[in-house]
Amino acid sequence: MKKIIIVLFLFVCVYLIKNNKEEFIIPSNAIRFRVIANSNTFEDQATKMEIKTNIENILKTDLINVNNKTEADKILTRKIPEIETMLKGYNMDYHLNYGDNYFPEKKYKGVKYPSGIYESLVVSLGSGKGENWWCVLYPPLCLMDNKDTNLSNVEYTTFIKELFNKYQ
């Protein structure tokens, strides 16, 4: 009987600890980035990821070491023509907007990205009815090399907190 009580006690403790974890919310001064695919076909999703990578490559060198949001905004504004030139090379309809855009709520590894209107770079390909890819451009979360994609929720949340604290 003692063993059952001990096991139940441990089970309840683990459950309470797991469900009582702190939730981190990204700061309001973040600049988000989103690429929305034309559709969910393999080809359209592959194109979305290729375009996402191309945009990251256009922005990475300049944005990786920015010190504040104003500096990031100037760089993004200056890079829009280069991004548009790249997009035109795909010979498909697209809509590019750098400004205020709606983002649905996202939760990823203990970090909450609330829904709302955010300053962001959004590229919608074709009909824009496919799955999207998103991240944060400032602080340059999606431009950093994430060599360890197997971070636990706690490790990831700690990494994000440290990154955002650095850029405040």
C-alpha positions in Angstrom: 0.0 0.0 0.0 2.9 2.4 0.8 4.4 1.8 -2.6 1.1 2.7 -4.3 0.8 5.9 -2.3 4.4 6.9 -3.0 3.9 6.2 -6.8 0.7 8.2 -6.9 2.3 11.1 -4.9 5.3 11.2 -7.4 2.9 11.0 -10.3 0.8 14.0 -9.0 4.0 16.0 -8.3 5.3 15.5 -11.8 2.0 16.4 -13.3 1.7 19.6 -11.3 5.3 20.6 -12.1 4.8 19.9 -15.8 1.5 21.9 -16.1 2.6 24.8 -13.9 5.5 25.9 -16.0 6.2 29.6 -16.7 5.1 30.9 -20.0 7.3 33.4 -21.8 5.8 36.0 -24.1 7.9 37.7 -26.7 8.2 41.5 -26.3 6.1 43.9 -28.2 9.1 45.5 -30.0 9.8 42.3 -31.9 9.6 42.3 -35.7 8.0 39.1 -37.1 8.5 37.3 -40.4 6.0 35.1 -42.2 6.0 33.4 -45.6 2.6 31.9 -46.6 2.6 29.2 -49.3 0.2 29.2 -52.3 -1.2 25.8 -51.2 -0.2 22.7 -49.3 1.2 20.8 -52.3 4.7 19.5 -51.9 5.9 21.9 -54.7 4.3 25.0 -53.1 5.6 24.1 -49.6 9.1 23.6 -51.1 8.9 26.9 -52.9 7.8 28.6 -49.6 10.9 27.2 -47.8 13.2 28.2 -50.6 11.9 31.7 -50.6 12.1 31.9 -46.8 15.8 30.8 -47.1 16.5 33.3 -49.8 15.0 36.2 -47.8 17.0 35.1 -44.7 20.2 35.1 -46.8 19.4 38.7 -48.1 18.8 39.9 -44.5 21.2 37.9 -42.4 24.4 39.8 -42.8 22.8 43.1 -42.0 20.3 42.1 -39.3 22.4 39.6 -37.3 24.2 42.3 -35.3 21.6 45.1 -35.0 21.4 46.9 -31.7 17.8 48.2 -31.7 14.5 48.0 -33.5 15.0 51.3 -35.3 18.2 50.0 -36.9 16.4 46.8 -37.9 13.5 48.8 -39.4 15.9 50.8 -41.6 17.7 47.7 -42.8 14.4 46.0 -43.7 13.1 49.0 -45.5 16.3 49.3 -47.5 16.3 45.5 -48.4 12.6 45.4 -49.7 13.6 46.1 -53.4 16.2 43.3 -53.2 13.6 40.9 -51.8 11.1 41.9 -54.5 13.7 41.3 -57.2 14.3 37.8 -55.9 10.5 37.1 -55.7 10.0 38.3 -59.3 12.5 35.6 -60.3 9.9 32.9 -59.3 7.5 34.1 -62.0 4.5 33.7 -59.7 2.1 36.1 -58.0 3.1 37.3 -54.6 2.1 40.0 -52.1 4.9 41.5 -49.9 4.1 43.7 -47.0 6.4 45.3 -44.5 4.3 46.9 -41.9 1.4 46.0 -39.7 0.1 42.5 -40.3 -2.1 40.0 -38.4 -0.5 37.0 -36.8 -2.5 34.1 -35.2 -1.4 32.9 -31.8 1.5 30.5 -31.8 3.1 28.5 -29.1 6.4 26.9 -29.6 8.5 25.1 -26.9 7.1 27.1 -24.0 7.3 30.5 -25.8 4.0 32.2 -26.5 3.6 34.4 -29.6 0.2 36.1 -29.0 -2.2 36.8 -31.9 -2.5 40.4 -33.0 -1.3 43.0 -35.4 2.5 43.2 -35.5 5.2 45.0 -37.3 6.3 42.3 -39.7 7.5 41.3 -43.1 4.9 39.0 -44.7 5.2 37.4 -48.1 2.1 35.6 -49.4 2.7 33.4 -52.4 0.0 32.9 -55.1 -3.4 32.5 -53.4 -1.8 32.4 -50.0 -3.9 29.4 -48.9 -1.1 27.1 -47.8 0.6 26.5 -44.5 2.9 29.3 -43.4 6.4 29.5 -41.9 7.1 32.2 -39.4 9.7 33.5 -36.9 11.1 36.6 -35.4 13.5 38.9 -37.4 14.2 41.3 -34.6 15.7 40.2 -32.3 17.2 38.0 -35.1 15.9 34.8 -33.8 15.4 33.1 -37.2 18.7 34.4 -38.5 20.8 32.7 -35.8 22.2 29.3 -36.6 20.2 26.9 -34.5 22.5 23.9 -34.5 20.7 22.0 -31.8 17.0 21.7 -32.9 16.5 19.1 -30.2 16.5 21.6 -27.4 14.0 20.9 -24.6 11.2 23.3 -24.0 13.0 24.7 -20.9 16.3 25.0 -22.8 14.6 26.7 -25.7 12.6 29.1 -23.5 15.7 30.0 -21.6 17.6 30.6 -24.9 14.8 32.9 -26.1 14.6 34.8 -22.8 18.3 35.5 -22.9 18.1 36.6 -26.6 15.2 39.0 -26.0 16.8 40.4 -22.8 20.0 41.1 -24.8 18.0 43.2 -27.3 15.9 45.3 -24.9 
